[in-house]
Amino acid sequence: MARIHKIHQLFSHFLIVTIYRRRNQECCLHSTSRSLIKSSFLGCTSQIMGYTGINYSSPTLASAISNLVPAFTFMLALLFRMEKLALKSSSSQAKIIGTIVSISGAFVVTLYKGPPIELTPSPSISLHRPLGSPQSNWVIGGLFLTSEYILVPMWYIVQAQIMKEYPAELTVVFFYNLCVSVLAAIVGVFAEPNMSAWRIKADIALASILCSGIFGSFLNNAVHTWVLRVRGPVYVAMFKPLSIAIAVAMGVMFLGDTLYLGSIVGATIISVGFYTVMWGKAKDNMDESAETGDPESASNPKVPLLQSHKTQEMQS
């Protein structure tokens, strides 16, 4: 049923982007069609690998391995010359050290629990299965999850390359989700041959599909693609460890989860590493702006991202 839900979610996003897509935009995607197919294949495959890996192991292991995304993205960005690395430069040193510190903090949050810190007397329900539970096969699950989080940085790189050739986020996301929907439907037919499972009922399942299609696929992919164009893949990947700390905080505030010392320590380490990388990226942007002498460029930290994006559209 999870596969069917994902397919319906992607198709709902497909309809949304069809409505809001620019009608007067020239369809010149011939040069990027191969890259779009690659991006769709990577996106679809990574999601299948992720769901399969969690099924074999646990969400805890998935969270732990997801912390490797910034490191993989940084290495691929260097390989494809999307990031500059000068070991003697303070900005490069900050990005390397910050990435390592942020990943270390995410592992602390995931693997170290520590004593509980009671903030509220409300009981909490844990949905995580331990790594050593009889139902889980963490070796096979770990292989699937590692494959997923190798494919995710590759998706970042391909999507960033597409945006360089065709900087139209909604159009790119439109065709991306169209291809992913077709691929997911093909896989779903073989994985779930029972046609009764494909029926959509007017209940909470329909609301879940619409909400996940709007907020999960539409906004998520559109924002990711836009930031990939404006700031690059490393900037996007650095928010992955930070999301673990945010999830812990949201669980404590809204679900009554127990707050542990390891979560506080890990979140602090993540914040230090995150802002270290952001400082390195900002210094790189300031240096590039000083070299080009263009105060209105997107790399100028004094110009907001949305204003810079609007200026680029007016110039084009």
Secondary structure, DSSP 8 states (H G I E B T S, - for coil): -HHHHHHHHHHHHHHHHHHHS-SSS----TTTHHHHHHHHHHHHHHHHHHHHHHHHS-HHHHHHHHTTHHHHHHHHHHHTTSS---TTSHHHHHHHHHHHHHHHHHHHHHH---SEE-S-----------TT-TT--HHHHHHHHHHHHHHHHHHHHHHHHHHHH---HHHHHHHHHHHHHHHHHHHHHHH---GGGG---TTHHHHHHHHIIIIIIIIHHHHHHHHHHHH-HHHHHTHHHHHHHHHHHHHHHHS---EEHHHHHHHHHHHHHHHHHHHHHHHHHHHHHHHHT-TTSTT-TTS-HHHHHHHHHHH-
